[in-house]
């Protein structure tokens, strides 16, 4: 099972580190990351393996959203199957 994590917000130091720390704390293995800064807007997409999570997937999602709120970011975690279904033509 994999998850797609998107992060958008004002660019500040340590965003990648904070999201990576959250993933590590739940046992999610980061497979791939792409990020860019457009003027002062930080945008990141992360792909993680989540089959070995130490807590339910819903708790991981909730904590990611909470992390985003605490840091002025929008963090969205979506199961890869749902992501793929939404993006089929």
C-alpha positions in Angstrom: 0.0 0.0 0.0 1.3 3.4 -0.9 0.2 7.0 -0.3 0.6 10.3 -2.1 1.3 13.2 0.1 1.0 16.8 -1.2 2.2 19.8 0.6 1.5 23.4 -0.5 2.2 26.7 1.4 4.5 29.6 2.0 8.1 28.5 1.7 9.9 28.3 5.0 12.9 26.4 6.3 12.4 22.8 7.3 9.1 21.8 5.6 10.6 18.7 4.0 12.2 17.7 7.3 8.9 18.1 9.3 7.0 16.0 6.8 9.8 13.4 6.7 9.9 13.2 10.5 6.2 12.6 10.6 6.5 9.8 8.0 9.4 8.2 10.0 7.4 8.5 13.2 4.6 6.4 11.7 6.9 4.0 9.9 6.1 5.2 6.4 8.9 4.7 4.0 9.5 7.6 1.6 10.0 6.2 -2.0 10.1 9.4 -4.0 9.9 13.2 -3.5 9.6 16.1 -5.9 9.4 19.7 -4.8 9.7 23.1 -6.2 9.5 26.7 -5.0 7.5 29.1 -7.2 8.4 32.6 -6.0 7.6 32.1 -2.3 5.2 29.1 -2.7 6.5 25.7 -1.7 5.0 22.7 -3.5 5.9 19.1 -2.8 4.6 15.6 -3.8 5.8 12.6 -1.9 5.2 8.9 -2.5 5.4 6.7 0.6 5.0 3.0 1.3 2.4 2.7 4.2 1.9 -1.0 4.7 4.1 -1.0 7.8 2.4 2.0 9.5 2.5 1.9 13.3 -1.0 3.3 13.6 -4.1 3.2 11.4 -3.9 5.1 8.1 -6.6 7.5 9.2 -4.5 8.6 12.2 -1.6 9.2 9.8 -3.8 11.3 7.6 -5.1 13.3 10.7 -1.6 13.9 12.0 -0.4 15.1 8.6 -3.3 17.6 8.4 -2.6 18.8 11.9 1.1 19.3 11.1 0.0 21.4 8.1 -2.3 23.5 10.2 0.4 24.1 12.8 2.8 25.3 10.1 0.5 27.2 7.8 0.6 24.5 5.1 -2.0 22.4 3.3 -0.9 18.8 3.7 -3.1 16.1 2.0 -2.5 12.4 2.3 -4.3 10.1 -0.2 -4.2 6.4 -0.7 -2.5 5.7 -4.0 -5.5 3.6 -5.3 -7.8 6.6 -4.8 -5.3 9.0 -6.3 -5.0 6.7 -9.4 -8.8 6.4 -9.7 -9.3 10.2 -9.6 -6.7 10.8 -12.3 -7.8 8.3 -14.9 -9.1 9.6 -18.2 
